[in-house]
């Protein structure tokens, strides 16, 4: 018996790292409007925690052919149900953080949560600092034609000096264009582009605040991005990490806007215009090996690695950045992979729209949306 929890505010909760966490309004609304989402990958008979059962039933009605027969429950429902349960309840949140632990305690399910030590390790592994130090260098060395680097700066004066060094930032190929990232932040937030001196002047106070609150900031080269994509994985209870599939998605200013539901074969065919299948295999194998060691005894569940295709400085070839972000949680890429797809079905676009509230849309089309997205 499994209880699924959609807590999309997870990344912000990691940054805040307090037990009694109150998410920003947008995060609370996203959770309220899309709380039914786990019904798309849950098993029949599972529980899904929501704010409003009636609203969840109405929302999932539009996806009845895709959704499992789940039982939507509130925190109050679970407080009544838990004492009556004879089977052990498995809890699967979108991501593990102190906020979701607090909810489990309210429901009497705290014994199903990771230990304090495990939770602290999950937070550490979820930081951009950890991925830049422990995952990116290993994966980048797994094949030719790979790029990517990131530095962690914990002193604002050092960062200030670097950003004012006449564009001679000590980063890859000596380029003066850079990207600043908070060690923990949600999709599209906590990322600032510094492409000229004015950008730095406008973002210096923000950078100082990030260093003060999170202990440091990430400095990365600015790449000429061609396409976004990702790989999805599963950390198994026996210690293995399994590759689940490619993820093709859209972003606007770094924020997720939609995924393509297509076969693995179609996604690989699209990427073959830019990278070799040998590169993809080497990268996925390297991630599986590295993360299996890192996650042993700490985390079991889905995770994803965001990547991108970039143009070389001379514009004569494409390169692959194999670790833009490590998302140690469930992802929209996993959601897309959970939906049925084969060569007889049209490609579909799964997106999140906002018109006074958030809506999940899955749009069928006879067009090759994968090619149109990735061209």
C-alpha positions as CSV (number, residue, x, y, z in Angstrom):
1,X,0.0,0.0,0.0
2,X,1.5,3.3,-1.1
3,X,0.7,6.9,-0.3
4,X,1.8,9.3,-3.1
5,X,2.4,13.0,-2.3
6,X,2.9,15.7,-5.0
7,X,5.0,18.4,-3.3
8,X,6.3,20.6,-6.2
9,X,7.6,23.2,-3.7
10,X,10.2,20.6,-2.8
11,X,13.2,22.5,-4.3
12,X,12.3,25.6,-2.4
13,X,11.8,23.6,0.8
14,X,15.4,22.3,0.4
15,X,16.7,25.8,0.1
16,X,14.8,27.0,3.1
17,X,15.5,23.8,5.1
18,X,13.0,24.4,8.0
19,X,10.4,22.1,9.4
20,X,7.5,24.4,9.4
21,X,7.9,25.5,5.8
22,X,5.4,27.7,4.1
23,X,5.7,27.6,0.3
24,X,5.3,30.7,-1.9
25,X,1.7,31.2,-3.2
26,X,2.6,29.8,-6.6
27,X,4.0,26.6,-5.1
28,X,0.9,26.2,-2.9
29,X,-1.4,26.7,-5.8
30,X,0.5,24.3,-8.1
31,X,0.2,21.6,-5.4
32,X,-3.5,22.3,-4.9
33,X,-4.3,22.3,-8.6
34,X,-2.2,19.4,-9.6
35,X,-2.3,17.3,-6.5
36,X,-4.0,14.5,-8.4
37,X,-0.9,14.1,-10.6
38,X,0.4,10.8,-9.0
39,X,-2.7,9.0,-10.2
40,X,-0.9,9.0,-13.6
41,X,1.8,6.7,-12.3
42,X,0.3,5.1,-9.2
43,X,-1.1,1.6,-9.0
44,X,-4.7,0.8,-8.6
45,X,-5.6,1.0,-4.9
46,X,-2.9,3.5,-3.9
47,X,-3.6,6.6,-1.9
48,X,-2.9,10.1,-3.2
49,X,-2.7,13.0,-0.8
50,X,-4.6,16.1,-2.0
51,X,-5.9,19.3,-0.5
52,X,-9.4,18.9,-1.9
53,X,-10.8,15.4,-2.8
54,X,-13.7,16.7,-4.9
55,X,-11.4,19.0,-6.9
56,X,-8.9,16.1,-7.5
57,X,-11.8,13.8,-8.7
58,X,-12.9,16.5,-11.1
59,X,-9.4,17.1,-12.4
60,X,-8.5,13.4,-12.9
61,X,-11.8,12.9,-14.7
62,X,-10.1,14.4,-17.8
63,X,-7.4,11.7,-17.7
64,X,-9.5,8.7,-16.7
65,X,-8.0,6.5,-19.5
66,X,-4.5,7.3,-18.2
67,X,-5.0,7.3,-14.5
68,X,-5.1,4.5,-12.0
69,X,-8.0,3.8,-9.7
70,X,-6.6,5.6,-6.7
71,X,-8.1,6.9,-3.4
72,X,-7.7,10.6,-2.9
73,X,-7.2,11.5,0.7
74,X,-6.6,14.6,2.8
75,X,-4.3,14.9,5.9
76,X,-7.4,14.7,8.0
77,X,-8.5,11.5,6.2
78,X,-5.1,9.9,6.8
79,X,-5.2,10.8,10.5
80,X,-8.3,8.6,10.8
81,X,-7.1,5.9,8.4
82,X,-3.6,5.3,9.7
83,X,-4.5,3.7,13.1
84,X,-6.7,1.2,11.2
85,X,-4.1,0.1,8.6
86,X,-2.8,-3.4,9.0
87,X,-0.3,-3.2,6.1
88,X,2.8,-1.1,6.1
89,X,2.4,2.1,4.2
90,X,5.0,3.0,1.7
91,X,5.3,6.8,1.2
92,X,6.4,8.2,-2.1
93,X,6.6,12.0,-2.2
94,X,7.7,14.0,-5.2
95,X,10.8,14.8,-3.2
96,X,12.0,14.3,0.4
97,X,12.4,17.4,2.5
98,X,11.7,18.7,6.0
99,X,8.3,20.0,4.9
100,X,7.0,16.7,3.8
101,X,8.4,15.0,6.9
102,X,6.2,17.4,9.0
103,X,3.1,16.3,7.1
104,X,4.0,12.7,7.7
105,X,4.2,13.4,11.4
106,X,0.8,15.0,11.3
107,X,-0.6,11.8,9.8
108,X,1.2,9.4,12.2
109,X,3.5,8.2,9.4
110,X,6.8,9.5,10.6
111,X,8.2,6.0,10.8
112,X,8.1,5.8,7.0
113,X,10.3,8.8,6.6
114,X,14.1,8.8,6.0
115,X,16.3,9.3,9.1
116,X,17.7,12.8,9.9
117,X,21.0,11.6,8.6
118,X,19.5,10.3,5.3
119,X,17.5,13.5,4.9
120,X,20.6,15.7,5.4
121,X,22.4,13.6,2.8
122,X,19.6,13.9,0.4
123,X,19.7,17.7,0.7
124,X,23.5,17.7,0.2
125,X,23.2,15.5,-2.9
126,X,20.5,17.7,-4.2
127,X,22.7,20.8,-4.3
128,X,24.3,22.1,-7.4
129,X,27.5,22.2,-5.5
130,X,27.5,18.4,-5.1
131,X,26.6,17.7,-8.7
132,X,29.3,20.1,-9.9
133,X,32.0,18.5,-7.8
134,X,31.0,14.8,-7.8
135,X,28.9,14.0,-10.8
136,X,29.7,16.4,-13.7
137,X,33.5,15.8,-13.8
138,X,33.1,12.0,-13.8
139,X,30.4,12.0,-16.5
140,X,32.1,14.6,-18.6
141,X,35.2,12.3,-18.8
142,X,33.1,9.3,-20.0
143,X,33.2,10.2,-23.7
144,X,34.6,12.7,-26.2
145,X,32.5,15.7,-27.3
146,X,31.3,16.6,-23.8
147,X,31.5,20.0,-22.0
148,X,30.5,21.5,-18.7
149,X,32.1,22.9,-15.6
150,X,30.9,24.9,-12.6
151,X,32.7,26.6,-9.6
152,X,31.4,27.1,-6.1
153,X,32.2,30.6,-4.7
154,X,31.6,31.2,-1.0
155,X,33.0,34.7,-0.7
156,X,31.2,37.7,-2.3
157,X,34.3,39.7,-2.5
158,X,36.0,37.0,-4.6
159,X,32.9,36.8,-6.9
160,X,32.9,40.6,-7.2
161,X,36.5,40.6,-8.2
162,X,36.0,37.9,-10.8
163,X,32.9,39.5,-12.3
164,X,34.7,42.8,-12.7
165,X,37.9,41.3,-14.3
166,X,37.2,42.8,-17.7
167,X,35.4,39.8,-18.9
168,X,38.3,37.5,-18.2
169,X,36.4,35.1,-16.0
170,X,38.5,32.0,-15.0
171,X,36.1,29.7,-16.6
172,X,36.0,27.5,-19.7
173,X,37.7,28.9,-22.8
174,X,38.1,32.3,-21.0
175,X,34.7,33.5,-21.9
176,X,33.4,36.5,-20.0
177,X,29.7,35.5,-20.2
178,X,28.5,33.6,-17.2
179,X,25.6,32.0,-15.4
180,X,25.1,32.4,-11.6
181,X,23.0,29.8,-9.8
182,X,21.8,29.3,-6.2
183,X,23.0,26.0,-4.8
184,X,19.3,25.1,-4.2
185,X,16.4,26.6,-6.2
186,X,13.3,25.5,-8.1
187,X,13.1,25.3,-11.9
188,X,13.8,28.6,-13.6
189,X,14.4,30.4,-10.2
190,X,17.7,31.0,-8.6
191,X,19.4,31.4,-12.0
192,X,20.8,34.7,-13.4
193,X,22.6,35.4,-16.6
194,X,25.5,37.8,-16.6
195,X,26.3,38.5,-20.2
196,X,27.6,42.1,-19.8
197,X,28.6,44.5,-17.0
198,X,25.1,45.9,-16.6
199,X,23.8,42.4,-15.9
200,X,26.3,42.1,-13.0
201,X,25.3,45.4,-11.6
202,X,21.7,44.4,-11.6
203,X,22.4,41.0,-10.0
204,X,25.1,41.8,-7.5
205,X,22.8,42.2,-4.6
206,X,20.9,39.0,-5.5
207,X,24.2,37.1,-5.6
208,X,25.3,38.5,-2.2
209,X,22.0,37.5,-0.7
210,X,22.3,33.9,-2.1
211,X,25.8,33.6,-0.6
212,X,24.5,34.9,2.8
213,X,21.6,32.5,2.9
214,X,22.9,29.4,1.2
215,X,26.7,29.7,2.0
216,X,27.8,30.1,-1.6
217,X,26.8,30.5,-5.3
218,X,27.6,28.5,-8.5
219,X,29.5,30.2,-11.3
220,X,29.2,28.5,-14.7
221,X,30.1,29.4,-18.3
222,X,27.3,30.6,-20.5
223,X,26.9,28.2,-23.4
224,X,25.2,28.7,-26.8
225,X,22.4,26.3,-26.1
226,X,20.8,24.5,-29.0
227,X,18.5,22.0,-27.3
228,X,17.3,20.9,-23.8
229,X,16.9,17.2,-23.0
230,X,17.5,14.9,-20.1
231,X,17.8,11.4,-18.8
232,X,15.6,9.8,-16.2
233,X,16.8,7.1,-13.7
234,X,15.5,5.0,-10.8
235,X,17.5,4.3,-7.7
236,X,16.5,0.8,-6.6
237,X,16.2,-0.7,-3.2
238,X,19.0,-3.2,-3.9
239,X,21.5,-0.4,-4.6
240,X,21.3,-0.4,-8.4
241,X,20.5,2.6,-10.5
242,X,18.5,1.9,-13.7
243,X,18.2,4.1,-16.7
244,X,14.5,4.8,-17.5
245,X,14.6,6.8,-20.7
246,X,15.3,10.1,-22.4
247,X,13.3,13.2,-21.7
248,X,12.6,15.9,-24.3
249,X,11.2,19.1,-22.8
250,X,10.7,22.8,-23.3
251,X,11.9,25.6,-21.1
252,X,11.3,29.3,-21.1
253,X,13.9,31.4,-19.2
254,X,15.0,28.1,-17.6
255,X,11.5,27.2,-16.3
256,X,9.9,23.9,-17.4
257,X,6.9,24.4,-19.8
258,X,6.3,21.0,-21.4
259,X,7.4,17.5,-22.3
260,X,7.1,15.5,-25.5
261,X,5.5,12.1,-25.1
262,X,7.3,10.0,-27.8
263,X,9.0,6.6,-28.0
264,X,12.6,6.2,-26.9
265,X,13.5,5.3,-30.5
266,X,12.0,8.6,-31.8
267,X,13.9,10.6,-29.1
268,X,17.2,8.9,-29.9
269,X,16.7,9.5,-33.6
270,X,16.2,13.2,-33.0
271,X,19.3,13.4,-30.8
272,X,21.4,11.5,-33.4
273,X,21.5,14.8,-35.4
274,X,23.7,16.2,-32.6
275,X,25.4,13.4,-30.7
276,X,26.3,9.8,-31.2
277,X,24.4,6.9,-29.5
278,X,27.8,5.9,-28.1
279,X,28.0,9.2,-26.3
280,X,24.5,8.8,-24.9
281,X,25.3,5.2,-23.7
282,X,28.5,6.3,-22.1
283,X,26.9,9.1,-20.2
284,X,23.9,7.0,-19.0
285,X,26.3,4.2,-17.8
286,X,28.5,6.7,-16.0
287,X,25.6,8.3,-14.2
288,X,24.2,4.9,-13.2
289,X,27.6,3.8,-11.8
290,X,28.4,7.1,-10.0
291,X,24.9,7.6,-8.5
292,X,24.6,4.0,-7.4
293,X,27.6,4.5,-5.1
294,X,26.5,8.0,-4.0
295,X,22.9,7.0,-3.1
296,X,23.6,3.6,-1.4
297,X,21.7,3.6,1.9
298,X,20.5,7.1,1.4
299,X,17.8,7.4,-1.4
300,X,15.5,5.1,-3.2
301,X,13.3,6.5,-6.0
302,X,13.3,8.4,-9.3
303,X,15.7,11.1,-10.3
304,X,16.7,12.9,-13.4
305,X,19.6,14.7,-15.0
306,X,19.0,17.7,-17.2
307,X,21.4,18.1,-20.2
308,X,21.7,20.2,-23.3
309,X,23.2,20.3,-26.7
310,X,25.4,23.4,-27.3
311,X,27.1,24.8,-30.3
312,X,30.9,25.0,-30.2
313,X,32.6,28.4,-30.2
314,X,33.4,28.1,-33.9
315,X,29.8,27.0,-34.6
316,X,31.2,24.0,-36.6
317,X,30.0,21.2,-34.3
318,X,27.7,20.3,-31.5
319,X,28.7,19.4,-28.0
320,X,26.8,17.8,-25.2
321,X,26.6,19.1,-21.6
322,X,25.8,15.9,-19.7
323,X,24.9,17.4,-16.3
324,X,23.2,20.8,-16.2
325,X,21.1,19.9,-13.2
326,X,20.7,16.8,-11.0
327,X,17.1,16.5,-9.8
328,X,17.1,14.0,-6.9
329,X,13.3,13.7,-6.9
330,X,10.5,12.8,-9.3
331,X,10.4,14.9,-12.4
332,X,8.0,15.8,-15.2
333,X,10.2,13.7,-17.4
334,X,9.3,10.6,-15.3
335,X,5.6,11.6,-15.6
336,X,5.9,11.7,-19.4
337,X,7.6,8.3,-19.4
338,X,4.8,6.8,-17.3
339,X,2.2,7.6,-20.0
340,X,1.5,4.9,-22.7
341,X,3.4,5.5,-25.9
342,X,4.3,3.3,-29.0
343,X,5.0,3.8,-32.7
344,X,1.3,3.5,-33.6
345,X,0.3,6.5,-31.4
346,X,0.7,10.1,-32.4
347,X,3.3,12.2,-30.5
348,X,1.8,14.3,-27.8
349,X,2.7,17.4,-25.9
350,X,2.3,17.4,-22.1
351,X,2.3,20.9,-20.7
352,X,1.3,22.9,-17.7
353,X,-0.8,26.0,-18.5
354,X,-1.9,28.7,-16.1
355,X,-5.2,30.7,-16.4
356,X,-6.2,31.6,-12.9
357,X,-5.2,28.1,-11.9
358,X,-2.8,25.4,-13.1
359,X,-3.9,22.8,-15.7
360,X,-2.2,19.8,-17.0
361,X,-2.8,19.4,-20.8
362,X,-1.9,16.4,-22.9
363,X,-2.4,17.4,-26.5
364,X,-2.4,14.9,-29.4
365,X,-1.2,16.0,-32.8
366,X,-0.5,14.4,-36.1
367,X,2.5,16.6,-36.5
368,X,6.0,15.5,-35.5
369,X,6.1,17.7,-32.4
370,X,9.4,16.1,-31.3
371,X,11.1,17.4,-34.5
372,X,9.4,20.8,-34.3
373,X,10.4,21.2,-30.7
374,X,14.0,20.2,-31.2
375,X,14.7,21.9,-34.5
